[in-house]
């Protein structure tokens, strides 16, 4: 099972905001400059920069600087850890639902099974 760590906390906190999820979706298509990312949001450049810093602290982004130009790159490693964590619970719920289905099969009278 994936260990529950502070990095996982930061990943889920970063993903909790729809603006940050949209930024990640754009960066999944390729590296982009901060100013280009900001154009797609109805907020100031400093506000977008705050979102980017949250994503950076979560390890979801890497920033490269070329003079005054800042280019952002997606780093999906933390997403992989989050997906593994979620996967453990998916297995749990699927197993629980399978056991429920088996129980219902055993306890439902034969004449009711065809009506459901």
C-alpha atoms as an extended CHARMM CRD file, in Angstrom:
* protein
*
       116  EXT
         1         1  UNK       CA              0.0000000000        0.0000000000        0.0000000000  PROA      1               0.0000000000
         2         2  UNK       CA              1.1740000000        3.5310000000       -0.7320000000  PROA      2               0.0000000000
         3         3  UNK       CA              2.3210000000        5.3140000000        2.4040000000  PROA      3               0.0000000000
         4         4  UNK       CA              0.3570000000        8.3740000000        3.3860000000  PROA      4               0.0000000000
         5         5  UNK       CA              2.9290000000       11.1660000000        3.3880000000  PROA      5               0.0000000000
         6         6  UNK       CA              3.1030000000       14.9440000000        3.4170000000  PROA      6               0.0000000000
         7         7  UNK       CA              3.8510000000       14.8860000000       -0.2990000000  PROA      7               0.0000000000
         8         8  UNK       CA              0.5540000000       13.0780000000       -0.8740000000  PROA      8               0.0000000000
         9         9  UNK       CA             -1.1920000000       15.7250000000        1.2580000000  PROA      9               0.0000000000
        10        10  UNK       CA              0.3490000000       18.4840000000       -0.8670000000  PROA      10              0.0000000000
        11        11  UNK       CA             -0.6230000000       16.7030000000       -4.0850000000  PROA      11              0.0000000000
        12        12  UNK       CA             -4.2780000000       16.3540000000       -3.1180000000  PROA      12              0.0000000000
        13        13  UNK       CA             -4.3820000000       19.9240000000       -1.7590000000  PROA      13              0.0000000000
        14        14  UNK       CA             -2.9870000000       21.2110000000       -5.0550000000  PROA      14              0.0000000000
        15        15  UNK       CA             -5.4830000000       19.1580000000       -7.0590000000  PROA      15              0.0000000000
        16        16  UNK       CA             -8.4100000000       20.4180000000       -4.9670000000  PROA      16              0.0000000000
        17        17  UNK       CA             -8.5230000000       23.7000000000       -6.8890000000  PROA      17              0.0000000000
        18        18  UNK       CA            -10.0910000000       23.7440000000      -10.3870000000  PROA      18              0.0000000000
        19        19  UNK       CA             -7.7290000000       26.4860000000      -11.6160000000  PROA      19              0.0000000000
        20        20  UNK       CA             -4.7240000000       24.3550000000      -10.7200000000  PROA      20              0.0000000000
        21        21  UNK       CA             -6.2520000000       21.3050000000      -12.4230000000  PROA      21              0.0000000000
        22        22  UNK       CA             -6.7690000000       23.3740000000      -15.5870000000  PROA      22              0.0000000000
        23        23  UNK       CA             -3.1510000000       24.5560000000      -15.4260000000  PROA      23              0.0000000000
        24        24  UNK       CA             -1.9680000000       20.9470000000      -15.1420000000  PROA      24              0.0000000000
        25        25  UNK       CA             -4.1660000000       19.9500000000      -18.0850000000  PROA      25              0.0000000000
        26        26  UNK       CA             -2.5420000000       22.6570000000      -20.2290000000  PROA      26              0.0000000000
        27        27  UNK       CA              0.9290000000       21.6100000000      -19.1690000000  PROA      27              0.0000000000
        28        28  UNK       CA              0.1390000000       17.9850000000      -19.9990000000  PROA      28              0.0000000000
        29        29  UNK       CA              0.1230000000       19.1610000000      -23.6310000000  PROA      29              0.0000000000
        30        30  UNK       CA              3.5910000000       20.6850000000      -23.3030000000  PROA      30              0.0000000000
        31        31  UNK       CA              5.7490000000       23.2070000000      -21.4740000000  PROA      31              0.0000000000
        32        32  UNK       CA              4.3970000000       26.7610000000      -21.3500000000  PROA      32              0.0000000000
        33        33  UNK       CA              5.4880000000       30.1800000000      -20.2110000000  PROA      33              0.0000000000
        34        34  UNK       CA              3.8130000000       31.6280000000      -17.1390000000  PROA      34              0.0000000000
        35        35  UNK       CA              2.4110000000       34.5480000000      -19.1460000000  PROA      35              0.0000000000
        36        36  UNK       CA              0.8650000000       32.1430000000      -21.6460000000  PROA      36              0.0000000000
        37        37  UNK       CA             -0.7530000000       30.1140000000      -18.8540000000  PROA      37              0.0000000000
        38        38  UNK       CA             -2.1090000000       33.3130000000      -17.2700000000  PROA      38              0.0000000000
        39        39  UNK       CA             -3.9000000000       34.3470000000      -20.4780000000  PROA      39              0.0000000000
        40        40  UNK       CA             -6.3640000000       31.4890000000      -20.0830000000  PROA      40              0.0000000000
        41        41  UNK       CA             -7.5890000000       32.5690000000      -16.6440000000  PROA      41              0.0000000000
        42        42  UNK       CA             -9.6770000000       35.5520000000      -15.6040000000  PROA      42              0.0000000000
        43        43  UNK       CA             -7.2140000000       36.5950000000      -12.9070000000  PROA      43              0.0000000000
        44        44  UNK       CA             -4.0850000000       38.6410000000      -12.4990000000  PROA      44              0.0000000000
        45        45  UNK       CA             -0.6060000000       37.3320000000      -13.2380000000  PROA      45              0.0000000000
        46        46  UNK       CA              0.2810000000       37.4080000000       -9.4990000000  PROA      46              0.0000000000
        47        47  UNK       CA             -2.8010000000       35.2880000000       -8.7290000000  PROA      47              0.0000000000
        48        48  UNK       CA             -1.7930000000       32.7270000000      -11.3530000000  PROA      48              0.0000000000
        49        49  UNK       CA              1.7380000000       32.7760000000       -9.9410000000  PROA      49              0.0000000000
        50        50  UNK       CA              0.3650000000       31.8480000000       -6.5150000000  PROA      50              0.0000000000
        51        51  UNK       CA             -1.3670000000       28.8270000000       -8.0300000000  PROA      51              0.0000000000
        52        52  UNK       CA              1.8680000000       27.8730000000       -9.7660000000  PROA      52              0.0000000000
        53        53  UNK       CA              3.7920000000       28.0770000000       -6.4850000000  PROA      53              0.0000000000
        54        54  UNK       CA              1.2940000000       25.6830000000       -4.8480000000  PROA      54              0.0000000000
        55        55  UNK       CA              1.7900000000       23.2620000000       -7.7360000000  PROA      55              0.0000000000
        56        56  UNK       CA              5.5670000000       23.6340000000       -7.4680000000  PROA      56              0.0000000000
        57        57  UNK       CA              5.5480000000       22.9400000000       -3.7130000000  PROA      57              0.0000000000
        58        58  UNK       CA              3.5060000000       19.8100000000       -4.3990000000  PROA      58              0.0000000000
        59        59  UNK       CA              6.2120000000       18.7350000000       -6.8560000000  PROA      59              0.0000000000
        60        60  UNK       CA              3.8070000000       18.8200000000       -9.7960000000  PROA      60              0.0000000000
        61        61  UNK       CA              5.7060000000       21.4940000000      -11.7190000000  PROA      61              0.0000000000
        62        62  UNK       CA              9.2450000000       22.4540000000      -12.5600000000  PROA      62              0.0000000000
        63        63  UNK       CA             10.1530000000       26.0210000000      -13.3630000000  PROA      63              0.0000000000
        64        64  UNK       CA             12.9090000000       26.9670000000      -15.8010000000  PROA      64              0.0000000000
        65        65  UNK       CA             14.1130000000       30.5240000000      -16.0760000000  PROA      65              0.0000000000
        66        66  UNK       CA             15.5290000000       32.1000000000      -19.1960000000  PROA      66              0.0000000000
        67        67  UNK       CA             16.2850000000       35.6560000000      -18.1220000000  PROA      67              0.0000000000
        68        68  UNK       CA             12.8890000000       37.1700000000      -17.3450000000  PROA      68              0.0000000000
        69        69  UNK       CA             10.9770000000       34.3150000000      -18.9660000000  PROA      69              0.0000000000
        70        70  UNK       CA              9.6590000000       31.5690000000      -16.6980000000  PROA      70              0.0000000000
        71        71  UNK       CA              8.6550000000       28.3280000000      -18.3590000000  PROA      71              0.0000000000
        72        72  UNK       CA              6.6770000000       25.6530000000      -16.5310000000  PROA      72              0.0000000000
        73        73  UNK       CA              6.9230000000       21.9110000000      -17.0610000000  PROA      73              0.0000000000
        74        74  UNK       CA              4.6260000000       19.2020000000      -15.6810000000  PROA      74              0.0000000000
        75        75  UNK       CA              6.1760000000       16.6240000000      -13.3510000000  PROA      75              0.0000000000
        76        76  UNK       CA              3.7010000000       13.7510000000      -13.0580000000  PROA      76              0.0000000000
        77        77  UNK       CA              5.4990000000       11.6840000000      -10.3780000000  PROA      77              0.0000000000
        78        78  UNK       CA              3.2820000000       12.9500000000       -7.5370000000  PROA      78              0.0000000000
        79        79  UNK       CA              0.2140000000       12.1470000000       -9.6570000000  PROA      79              0.0000000000
        80        80  UNK       CA              1.4140000000        8.5650000000       -9.9600000000  PROA      80              0.0000000000
        81        81  UNK       CA              1.6440000000        8.2960000000       -6.1640000000  PROA      81              0.0000000000
        82        82  UNK       CA             -1.8530000000        9.7530000000       -5.7870000000  PROA      82              0.0000000000
        83        83  UNK       CA             -3.1940000000        7.3190000000       -8.3810000000  PROA      83              0.0000000000
        84        84  UNK       CA             -1.6430000000        4.4010000000       -6.4930000000  PROA      84              0.0000000000
        85        85  UNK       CA             -3.2430000000        5.5990000000       -3.2720000000  PROA      85              0.0000000000
        86        86  UNK       CA             -6.6590000000        5.8670000000       -4.9530000000  PROA      86              0.0000000000
        87        87  UNK       CA             -6.1500000000        2.4570000000       -6.5860000000  PROA      87              0.0000000000
        88        88  UNK       CA             -5.8620000000        0.7900000000       -3.1870000000  PROA      88              0.0000000000
        89        89  UNK       CA             -9.2840000000        2.0990000000       -2.2600000000  PROA      89              0.0000000000
        90        90  UNK       CA            -10.7700000000        1.1700000000       -5.6220000000  PROA      90              0.0000000000
        91        91  UNK       CA             -9.7200000000       -2.4250000000       -4.9680000000  PROA      91              0.0000000000
        92        92  UNK       CA            -11.3090000000       -2.2210000000       -1.5190000000  PROA      92              0.0000000000
        93        93  UNK       CA            -14.6300000000       -0.9410000000       -2.8780000000  PROA      93              0.0000000000
        94        94  UNK       CA            -14.7260000000       -3.4010000000       -5.7540000000  PROA      94              0.0000000000
        95        95  UNK       CA            -14.0920000000       -6.2370000000       -3.3070000000  PROA      95              0.0000000000
        96        96  UNK       CA            -16.8260000000       -4.9400000000       -1.0100000000  PROA      96              0.0000000000
        97        97  UNK       CA            -19.2940000000       -4.6760000000       -3.8820000000  PROA      97              0.0000000000
        98        98  UNK       CA            -18.3880000000       -8.1680000000       -5.1030000000  PROA      98              0.0000000000
        99        99  UNK       CA            -19.0150000000       -9.5510000000       -1.6120000000  PROA      99              0.0000000000
       100       100  UNK       CA            -22.3490000000       -7.7070000000       -1.4680000000  PROA      100             0.0000000000
       101       101  UNK       CA            -23.3760000000       -9.1660000000       -4.8280000000  PROA      101             0.0000000000
       102       102  UNK       CA            -22.4610000000      -12.6690000000       -3.6370000000  PROA      102             0.0000000000
       103       103  UNK       CA            -24.4490000000      -12.1590000000       -0.4330000000  PROA      103             0.0000000000
       104       104  UNK       CA            -27.4750000000      -10.9290000000       -2.3640000000  PROA      104             0.0000000000
       105       105  UNK       CA            -27.2520000000      -13.9020000000       -4.7230000000  PROA      105             0.0000000000
       106       106  UNK       CA            -27.3210000000      -16.2530000000       -1.7470000000  PROA      106             0.0000000000
       107       107  UNK       CA            -30.1370000000      -14.5080000000        0.1120000000  PROA      107             0.0000000000
       108       108  UNK       CA            -32.4530000000      -13.5510000000       -2.7440000000  PROA      108             0.0000000000
       109       109  UNK       CA            -35.1400000000      -16.1930000000       -3.4120000000  PROA      109             0.0000000000
       110       110  UNK       CA            -34.9270000000      -17.8000000000       -6.8580000000  PROA      110             0.0000000000
       111       111  UNK       CA            -38.3200000000      -16.3850000000       -7.9430000000  PROA      111             0.0000000000
       112       112  UNK       CA            -37.1140000000      -12.7940000000       -7.1670000000  PROA      112             0.0000000000
       113       113  UNK       CA            -33.8000000000      -13.0520000000       -9.0840000000  PROA      113             0.0000000000
       114       114  UNK       CA            -35.4130000000      -12.7670000000      -12.5060000000  PROA      114             0.0000000000
       115       115  UNK       CA            -37.4640000000       -9.7110000000      -11.5030000000  PROA      115             0.0000000000
       116       116  UNK       CA            -34.5140000000       -7.5240000000      -10.4050000000  PROA      116             0.0000000000
